[in-house]
């Protein structure tokens, strides 16, 4: 079938650049009309279409580039991914698996240390961090972080004083 015949069957008089654009426009409209939209659902629900590994790599690359102009959901997802990477790094440093972490008591000294790092390097709220690290109430965690900071500042000041 020739191009002239194909475009002619769709009511387009001439095979030209304008005729081909019109043919493309008609085909796209027809495709949308015949589509039930299932193939577009992943894009409507999120910003990324691909495997989880691909999504994680994109989030890592975007981490420093996200600003106020980006959707809050995207910034939140990036912060969550960064928090997950920090937790994974700490578990690897300790040579622990996730079950090892969960077996440790809420009072384990590494929990507030990790919470402090998450608080310093990411944007999730104290409530989200307490929930993620299974540390009980956010008020309790907030108190632990306050005391930890206070002790850290006291030690830092003592180390800087001459003659000590």
C-alpha positions as CSV (number, residue, x, y, z in Angstrom):
1,X,0.0,0.0,0.0
2,X,1.4,3.4,-1.0
3,X,1.7,6.4,1.3
4,X,-0.7,8.4,-0.9
5,X,-3.3,5.7,-0.6
6,X,-2.9,5.4,3.2
7,X,-3.2,9.1,3.9
8,X,-6.0,9.3,1.2
9,X,-8.0,6.7,3.1
10,X,-7.9,9.0,6.1
11,X,-9.2,12.0,4.2
12,X,-5.8,13.6,3.8
13,X,-5.4,15.0,0.2
14,X,-1.6,15.0,-0.2
15,X,1.4,13.2,1.1
16,X,3.3,16.2,2.4
17,X,4.9,17.2,5.7
18,X,1.6,18.9,6.8
19,X,-0.3,15.8,5.6
20,X,1.9,13.5,7.6
21,X,1.6,15.6,10.8
22,X,-2.2,15.5,10.4
23,X,-2.1,11.7,9.9
24,X,0.1,11.4,13.1
25,X,-2.4,13.6,15.0
26,X,-5.3,11.5,13.9
27,X,-3.6,8.2,14.8
28,X,-2.6,9.5,18.2
29,X,-6.2,10.6,18.9
30,X,-7.5,7.2,17.7
31,X,-5.0,5.4,19.9
32,X,-6.2,7.5,23.0
33,X,-9.8,6.9,22.2
34,X,-9.3,3.1,21.9
35,X,-7.0,2.8,24.9
36,X,-8.4,1.9,28.3
37,X,-5.5,3.8,29.9
38,X,-4.0,0.8,31.7
39,X,-0.6,1.3,30.0
40,X,-0.4,4.8,31.5
41,X,-1.3,4.0,35.1
42,X,2.3,3.6,36.3
43,X,3.1,7.1,35.0
44,X,-0.1,8.6,36.5
45,X,0.8,7.2,39.9
46,X,4.4,8.2,40.0
47,X,7.3,9.9,38.3
48,X,9.3,6.9,37.3
49,X,8.7,3.9,35.0
50,X,11.1,1.1,35.5
51,X,12.5,-1.5,37.9
52,X,13.1,-0.8,41.5
53,X,16.9,-0.8,41.0
54,X,16.6,1.9,38.3
55,X,14.3,3.9,40.5
56,X,16.8,3.7,43.4
57,X,19.6,4.9,41.1
58,X,17.6,7.8,39.9
59,X,16.7,8.9,43.4
60,X,20.3,8.7,44.5
61,X,21.3,10.9,41.5
62,X,18.5,13.4,42.1
63,X,19.2,13.7,45.9
64,X,21.3,16.9,45.7
65,X,19.4,18.4,42.8
66,X,15.9,18.5,44.3
67,X,14.6,21.9,45.2
68,X,11.4,23.7,46.0
69,X,10.2,23.5,42.5
70,X,10.0,19.7,42.7
71,X,6.9,17.9,44.0
72,X,6.8,17.3,47.7
73,X,6.1,13.6,47.0
74,X,9.3,13.3,45.0
75,X,11.4,15.1,47.6
76,X,9.9,12.8,50.3
77,X,10.7,9.7,48.3
78,X,14.2,10.9,47.7
79,X,14.7,11.5,51.5
80,X,13.2,8.1,52.3
81,X,15.6,6.4,49.8
82,X,18.6,8.3,51.4
83,X,17.5,7.2,54.9
84,X,17.3,3.6,53.6
85,X,20.9,3.9,52.2
86,X,22.2,5.3,55.5
87,X,20.6,2.5,57.5
88,X,22.0,-0.1,55.1
89,X,25.5,1.5,55.4
90,X,25.4,1.3,59.2
91,X,24.1,-2.3,59.2
92,X,26.9,-3.2,56.8
93,X,29.5,-1.4,58.9
94,X,28.3,-3.4,62.0
95,X,28.2,-6.6,59.9
96,X,24.5,-6.9,60.9
97,X,21.5,-8.0,59.0
98,X,18.0,-6.5,59.4
99,X,16.9,-9.3,61.9
100,X,20.0,-8.5,64.1
101,X,19.0,-4.9,64.3
102,X,15.4,-5.7,65.2
103,X,16.6,-8.0,68.1
104,X,18.6,-5.1,69.7
105,X,16.8,-3.3,72.5
106,X,15.4,0.2,71.9
107,X,18.0,1.5,74.4
108,X,21.0,0.1,72.3
109,X,23.5,3.0,72.0
110,X,23.7,2.6,68.2
111,X,20.0,3.4,67.7
112,X,20.3,7.0,68.9
113,X,23.5,7.4,67.0
114,X,21.9,6.3,63.8
115,X,18.8,8.5,64.6
116,X,21.1,11.4,65.1
117,X,22.8,10.8,61.7
118,X,19.4,10.4,60.0
119,X,18.3,13.7,61.6
120,X,21.5,15.4,60.5
121,X,21.6,14.1,56.9
122,X,18.0,13.6,55.9
123,X,14.7,15.4,56.1
124,X,12.2,12.8,57.6
125,X,10.6,14.0,60.8
126,X,11.5,12.8,64.3
127,X,8.3,10.7,64.3
128,X,9.2,9.1,61.0
129,X,12.7,8.3,62.3
130,X,11.4,6.8,65.5
131,X,9.0,4.6,63.6
132,X,11.6,3.6,61.0
133,X,14.2,2.6,63.7
134,X,11.6,1.1,66.0
135,X,12.6,3.3,68.9
136,X,9.2,3.8,70.5
137,X,7.6,7.2,70.8
138,X,9.0,10.3,69.0
139,X,9.0,12.2,72.3
140,X,11.3,9.6,73.8
141,X,13.6,9.7,70.8
142,X,13.6,13.5,70.9
143,X,14.7,13.4,74.5
144,X,17.5,10.9,73.8
145,X,18.8,13.1,70.9
146,X,18.7,16.2,73.1
147,X,20.7,14.5,75.8
148,X,23.1,13.0,73.3
149,X,23.7,16.5,71.7
150,X,24.1,18.1,75.2
151,X,26.7,15.4,76.2
152,X,28.5,15.8,72.8
153,X,28.7,19.6,73.2
154,X,30.0,19.2,76.8
155,X,32.7,16.8,75.7
156,X,33.6,19.1,72.8
157,X,33.9,22.1,75.1
158,X,36.0,20.2,77.6
159,X,38.4,19.0,74.9
160,X,38.9,22.6,73.8
161,X,39.6,24.1,77.2
162,X,43.3,24.7,77.8
163,X,45.0,22.7,80.6
164,X,42.5,19.8,80.6
